Amino acid sequence: MKQYTHAHFILRCIEIARNGGQKVSPNPMVGSLLVENNEIIGEGFHAEYGKAHAEVNAFSSVKKENFHRIDNAILYVSLEPCNIFGKTPPCTSLVLDKKVKKVVISTQDVSPEVNGNGVKILHNGGIAVIEGVLEASGKSLVKQRSIFVTKKRPYTILKLAISEDGFYASNEKVNTWLSSPVTSRLTHKWRAEADAILVGYNTALIDNPLLDTRYFPGKNPLKYVMDKHNSLPDNLHLFNEPDVTKRFTLKSKHINDVQIGLGKNQSLDLNEISSYFYNQNIGSLLVEGGGKLIQSYLDSNLWDELRLIRTKKRLKEGKEILFKNLYKSVSYILGDDVIEIYLREETR
């Protein structure tokens, strides 16, 4: 029988963890395997927020005829097993009860309540623990959760399309469509992967977007709009479903309005908005414009990714964004556009 490395099985953990997708947010995506004599006898992933964790599902998947093999099995987990009572019991208690002798982990859980304590409990229970297998990949898998629990705000993604000559909009108050149809489909995929989406006042008023996922299978995100003076007309597409879209405003007049104070430059306070999202258990946020809102996020450092769509269209003159200190992570061509993903220094 072929002998596999720990990395081989951790890679499988990461692969199945992604099946959880946004259904687990703001919890992390986690995958787990039980391996005995180089054979996988059980595997599971965290499938939905508030339901069983990956380790529980891995043990539950073991067939009855293989129960006797659990004692000699190695438990592989993409993330340190939790040691806290939340919506489910702690996974460390389950691992100890099952009398597994070795646990292999990709990366630690940086949640303040865990953060190495899960590993300590396993060590104290006589279980051998190996950490840091494909650690960079493990950290990348749970980066949204890590930001959520350490910064107490959602993992924030900024999305902006710009013309070949560097403008995100014309100087006129008209809808400036820059990206190609295939890129629009990608944008709808990004929406389906986010818990919530936020747009600025001018984007809502001028573009009148639906902000749905009609071009990609997936759930529609919660929708939020910056409406400082609560003056956006109620007949905008955003408000077709009044229970879905909320306005951030200084003074509320609708049932779903969220009152926010003033921050820098007399704009609505982004720190307060970030805290609101955190308290609503929103783990990931897609900020889809406009340029003024994107610039405010860039200046405030309350962002984690910038997804820039460079198009072939030219505007000759218009509105620009000031970019500085960006780290390019990925770049690829999609149709007529170039997609560039930038990370903030702390997110690298």
PEMO-V186392 format. One record per helix or strand of 3 or more residues. SS is the DSSP state (@ for helix, = for strand). FROM is the first residue (numbers start at 0). TO is the last residue. Records with the same first field share a line. If there is no record, write none. Layout:
SS=FROM-TO ; FROM-TO
This chain:
@=5-23 ; 53-59 ; 63-71 ; 90-96 ; 116-123 ; 134-140 ; 142-150 ; 180-191 ; 200-206 ; 236-238 ; 263-265 ; 269-278 ; 290-299 ; 344-346
==30-35 ; 38-44 ; 73-78 ; 101-106 ; 127-129 ; 154-161 ; 195-198 ; 221-225 ; 244-248 ; 283-286 ; 304-309 ; 326-333 ; 336-342
